[in-house]
Amino acid sequence: MGIGGGGDDMKYKNPGYRKVRNAFPLEVSCGYCKMPILIYAKEGRGNLLKLQVPRVIASEINLAQHPGHLVCPSCGKVLARRGMYNGNAAYWVIRGKVNSKRLEHY
Protein backbone atom coordinates (compact mmCIF):
# COMPACT_ATOMS: atom_id res chain seq x y z
CA MET A 1 0.00 0.00 0.00
CA GLY A 2 1.42 3.36 -0.96
CA ILE A 3 4.75 1.88 -2.07
CA GLY A 4 6.08 3.53 -5.20
CA GLY A 5 4.73 7.02 -4.49
CA GLY A 6 1.16 6.18 -5.48
CA GLY A 7 -1.27 7.18 -2.80
CA ASP A 8 -4.25 6.44 -5.07
CA ASP A 9 -5.21 3.47 -2.88
CA MET A 10 -6.44 5.57 0.07
CA LYS A 11 -10.04 4.81 1.05
CA TYR A 12 -11.41 8.30 1.72
CA LYS A 13 -10.94 11.47 -0.31
CA ASN A 14 -11.44 14.59 1.79
CA PRO A 15 -14.41 16.61 0.42
CA GLY A 16 -13.33 19.66 2.45
CA TYR A 17 -9.79 19.71 1.00
CA ARG A 18 -8.68 23.19 -0.06
CA LYS A 19 -5.63 23.61 -2.26
CA VAL A 20 -2.85 25.67 -0.75
CA ARG A 21 -0.20 27.51 -2.73
CA ASN A 22 3.37 26.20 -2.45
CA ALA A 23 2.19 23.04 -0.68
CA PHE A 24 3.54 19.61 -1.54
CA PRO A 25 1.99 16.18 -0.91
CA LEU A 26 3.37 14.27 2.05
CA GLU A 27 2.60 10.63 2.82
CA VAL A 28 2.18 10.19 6.59
CA SER A 29 2.57 6.64 7.88
CA CYS A 30 2.55 4.92 11.26
CA GLY A 31 5.92 4.93 13.02
CA TYR A 32 5.35 1.44 14.41
CA CYS A 33 3.92 -0.71 11.59
CA LYS A 34 4.78 1.62 8.64
CA MET A 35 1.19 1.55 7.29
CA PRO A 36 0.32 4.67 5.24
CA ILE A 37 -2.35 6.66 7.10
CA LEU A 38 -2.95 9.77 4.97
CA ILE A 39 -1.73 12.13 2.25
CA TYR A 40 -1.26 15.67 3.56
CA ALA A 41 -0.60 18.98 1.76
CA LYS A 42 2.42 20.30 3.71
CA GLU A 43 3.38 23.92 3.38
CA GLY A 44 6.80 25.34 4.16
CA ARG A 45 9.91 23.83 5.62
CA GLY A 46 10.30 22.24 8.99
CA ASN A 47 8.98 19.27 10.87
CA LEU A 48 5.43 17.98 10.73
CA LEU A 49 3.87 19.25 13.96
CA LYS A 50 0.16 19.31 13.17
CA LEU A 51 -2.21 17.93 10.56
CA GLN A 52 -4.95 20.41 9.68
CA VAL A 53 -8.02 18.48 8.50
CA PRO A 54 -8.81 20.83 5.54
CA ARG A 55 -5.33 20.08 4.14
CA VAL A 56 -5.71 16.29 4.21
CA ILE A 57 -5.99 15.11 0.60
CA ALA A 58 -6.88 11.45 1.24
CA SER A 59 -6.81 9.12 4.23
CA GLU A 60 -7.38 5.56 5.37
CA ILE A 61 -9.72 6.81 8.13
CA ASN A 62 -12.86 8.85 7.48
CA LEU A 63 -11.78 11.98 9.36
CA ALA A 64 -15.21 13.63 9.02
CA GLN A 65 -16.79 10.91 11.18
CA HIS A 66 -13.75 10.41 13.43
CA PRO A 67 -14.14 12.60 16.54
CA GLY A 68 -11.24 11.21 18.61
CA HIS A 69 -7.48 11.05 18.39
CA LEU A 70 -5.71 9.75 15.29
CA VAL A 71 -5.15 6.01 15.78
CA CYS A 72 -3.43 3.61 13.39
CA PRO A 73 -6.05 1.25 11.92
CA SER A 74 -3.48 -1.55 11.69
CA CYS A 75 -1.74 -1.64 15.08
CA GLY A 76 -4.04 0.57 17.19
CA LYS A 77 -1.35 2.99 18.46
CA VAL A 78 -2.29 6.64 19.09
CA LEU A 79 -0.37 8.83 16.61
CA ALA A 80 -1.84 12.33 17.13
CA ARG A 81 -4.17 14.20 19.48
CA ARG A 82 -7.23 16.03 18.17
CA GLY A 83 -7.55 19.76 18.77
CA MET A 84 -8.28 23.09 17.09
CA TYR A 85 -5.96 25.44 15.18
CA ASN A 86 -7.15 28.78 13.73
CA GLY A 87 -10.76 27.63 13.86
CA ASN A 88 -10.06 24.37 11.99
CA ALA A 89 -9.95 20.84 13.34
CA ALA A 90 -6.38 19.63 13.59
CA TYR A 91 -4.35 16.69 14.84
CA TRP A 92 -1.25 17.51 16.91
CA VAL A 93 1.35 14.88 16.06
CA ILE A 94 2.98 13.07 18.96
CA ARG A 95 6.71 13.34 18.40
CA GLY A 96 8.33 10.22 16.95
CA LYS A 97 5.04 8.37 16.31
CA VAL A 98 4.71 9.04 12.56
CA ASN A 99 6.95 8.85 9.51
CA SER A 100 6.56 11.19 6.57
CA LYS A 101 7.74 10.93 2.98
CA ARG A 102 7.44 13.57 0.26
CA LEU A 103 5.55 12.36 -2.82
CA GLU A 104 7.05 13.71 -6.05
CA HIS A 105 4.41 12.67 -8.58
CA TYR A 106 1.03 12.78 -6.90
Secondary structure by P-SEA (a helix, b strand, c coil): ccccccccccccccccccccccbbbbbbbbcccccccccccccccccccccccccccccccccccccccccccccccccbbbbccccbbbbbbccccbbbbbbccc
